[in-house]
Structure formats: C-alpha cells, structure tokens
Amino acid sequence: MSLTLGGFGSAVRSNLVAVFQTNLAWATLLDVGPADGGRRRLHDRLAHALRTAIRDGRLAEGAAVPPSRALAEELGCSRWVVTEAYGQLIAEGYLSARAGSATRVSWSPDTAPLRPRAQRAPARPPIRYDLAPGLPDLRAFPRRRWADAVRAVTGSAVHYDLGLPDPAGHAVLRTTVAQYLRRSRGADAHAVSVSVCAGVTDGLVRTCRALRAEGIADLAVEHPGWGRLRDAATSAGLRVHPVPVDDDGLRVDDLARTPARAVVVGAAHQFPTGTVLSAARRARLVRWAREVDGFVIEDDYDAEFRYDHHPVAVMQGMDPSRVFLLGSVSKTLSPALGLGWLVAPVAMTPVLRAANLVAPAPPVLDQLALATFIDRGWYDAHLRAARRRFRSRRDLLVRTLGAQVPEGRVAGTAAGLHILLHLPDGTDTRGAVRAAAAAGLRLADLDDYRAHQSAEPALVLGYGNISDTEIPPAVALLREALRSPTASPPTRATQLSHDDR
C-alpha cells in the first residue's frame, strides 16, 4: 500500500509519500516505502521517512510538520500512527513539540567541513575621536526640517510621482538644482542638462561611460587625490594618468604631456592638499580642453565652505560646453541621503543618458524632499550655520595643533572640512595612525591618497565629524601617537606655521 501527498487532499497512489514545508503548504517529498511484507509497521516507516528527510536537509531546522490529524487523514490511517512516529522522533531529538504550537524540526545536518578552531582576533578599541576626513557634522543634521520636507512631499506627491523614476531624475529636483547652482555657484546650469545621481562617485562613473562611448579612453586625475575617483574611472574602462598638484592646483603643463583628453579636478578646494586652482590655471585648463577637443570634469568638493571670503564660482560657467560639474549633499547634509547631481554639456547630455540606461535613480520621494528643502530656504540656512560652526572649529584645531604639535605645519586654504598637517622628515605617519587607532583616535595618512609612498610625511585631519569639546583631547592623543617609538622622527622638530593660501 502507498500514498502520494501533494498537500491536504491528495490522492492514494502506489507509493506512500508525504510533503511538508514551514507554512504547511507541503513541498518536501517523503518516500515512506512499501510495507516490506508486513515486517515494518506503518508508524516505523513514517518515522524512518521523516528521519531521512531531516538528515538529508530536505526538512530544515525550524520547519513545521503537519498536524497529526491532518497527516492521518492524508495517509488514510489512524491518528495513532502519526503521533507514534512523531513521538519517536521527539524522543530521538529530531522534532520538538510545545503546547499550543506546531511540532517543528529541531535538528539539522552539519554540512560545513571541519576546520581547526581559529583563535579569536582581539577586539579593536572603540573610536572615541574622529579626525579622519570625509564627513560633515552628522550631529548637526537638520532632522526636524528634513522630516518636514519628507512629510510635505509624501502628502502632496501626485500618483504618477510614485511610479518608476525618471533615470535622469525628477524634473522638479533638476529644475531646483539648476536654479541653486546658478545663484550660489555661478554655474551655467539648466534642468535639461542636470541629471540626478547618487553622489559624486556615481556621477563620475556615468560621465566616464559617456566619454568612453565618445572614444575617449584616457583620463587624468589629480595626484594626490581621492582613490575612489580613480577606481570609478577604471571601472568604466578608462586608463588613468595621475597629474601632480602644487600650490596653485593641478599642473596643467604636466597634464598636456599625457594622452588624456579628459581630466577630473577639484577647482574650488582640492582634496587632500586643500589648494584652490588659481585663476591662471583655470583659464589654461579650459584652453587645454579646447585644444585637445576634450573635457574637464569639475568635482565641486565641499566648495560651499570657504571661510576667508565667498566661495569661488565653478569653472563650469567659463565653458559649459567643455566642463562637466559634479556635486552632492554628502559633505553638506549627509552621505546617507545618497543624493547628488551631474551637470553635463548640452551636446553630451544625450550621450550621457544613452551610456547609462540602467543607472538607478535615487528614490523619488527623497528627490522631492531635497527640492522642497532647497526651495523653502532651509538648505541655505543650514549652510550659513555650518560655515560659522566649521570656521570656528577649524580655528580651534589649528590653535590646538600649534600648542600641542609645534613640529607640524598646517597647510591648505581656509575652506572645506579638512586640513593638511605636514610633519618633520622621517616621521612614520603609518605608525602614528596605528598608534592613534589603538588609543581610540581615527586619523588619515596622506600616503593613503598617493599612488606611492612619499618621503614627505603628512596627515589629513578632518574636523567635520568631531565636536569642539573633543578637539583638545583628540589632539593630545595625536601628540602622543606622533611621539610613540615607531612614529618619532630622527630629525629636529620645526615650528608650526599656518599657510592660508
């Protein structure tokens, strides 16, 4: 005698079979087998089938088996047969039962290969102070007003706003961003040339794909520079050529000696050196793009934060037919929002969008929330408060370094969210970073942004994501890290000087 159970109400057939799944819509086949001449009783054969399915992993740990009454009806046998089988497997530890709950599988096969027990790595000390660059003041994120913006657009969005997003970004945000860039950054931006993206890295990947589609295979980047930009370019299939940066920014004459027809540049505030591209270099860079029939990709990195005078206007306004402009709210609001923009030359906009057909757009409600946040003046108010806070914090950091690390030299324009601390020759900055991390202080070595290690030791110190009260103890830990046996230089210390180029 035999049965096939494909769920409650299956038919009697030639082999005794049952099916199970955690939701009781049974999907695991159980071969109960023939009666074997009457030598094996039905409840033993059912227990054997269940045991085999559990051992094979077909019935996973935690899966519910059918109620005994339901399974008895399917088998056409007494309920006693099923309860006896279940009771046997409960006794063996394969099943477990609780009053008021389903009987469930309580065992699973160990399919992982045996490995020698590894020694547990010591836990890393918690980071108490963060002097690494790359983050704004996350404590000051305007939670209430952002929530108000989200609430407003959630209530006012029309039904078609809730459909599939436009890959180029919602028209409302593209218009708002174009207006904002025209009035605050001196850009020549219009909604038709703006694309909404997830941030600067995403915008650069899209741009590089468009350049590759136009036959441009070589891209120049600043050196030292942000490694993720190099990675973005190579992921799009471009060859990358590092070009050095000096006190006036990117060295355009060195750029001209490369095969590149496109270059990524931080004109307003270069990362990590903190220099500003001089007016002469800006003009020379635009001429270079025209001469090679190429393009400039302007990374408007933390350009809204300038403390000695108003922020310098973007290069894109000098020649919108040759300059792409990348920006985001990662350094002004939070990288968690994942919102940025890309302004492309009008002639390149169709190529840009055709080369990025599957590029995902940020969530539409977030796009509309940012548009509302800007249109209501909340973004400008947030930036004004942030400039005051960061200017005061930068001054405090420079003063504290002067008092506690007099052998260092602070460089970089009074702008952005980081400074560069040059140290005496022979200082082991990597050792200092390790020693600081062990004491709970996060630092960044300038060599992390170079293509190869340099003999000019320096640290990149961010002051965005640290409070004013934390700066003195953080700098005290920095001082101790620099004086650790591995980091101390063999040369005589020099006096700290502040260069506000």
Disulfide bonds with the S-S distance in Angstrom:
none
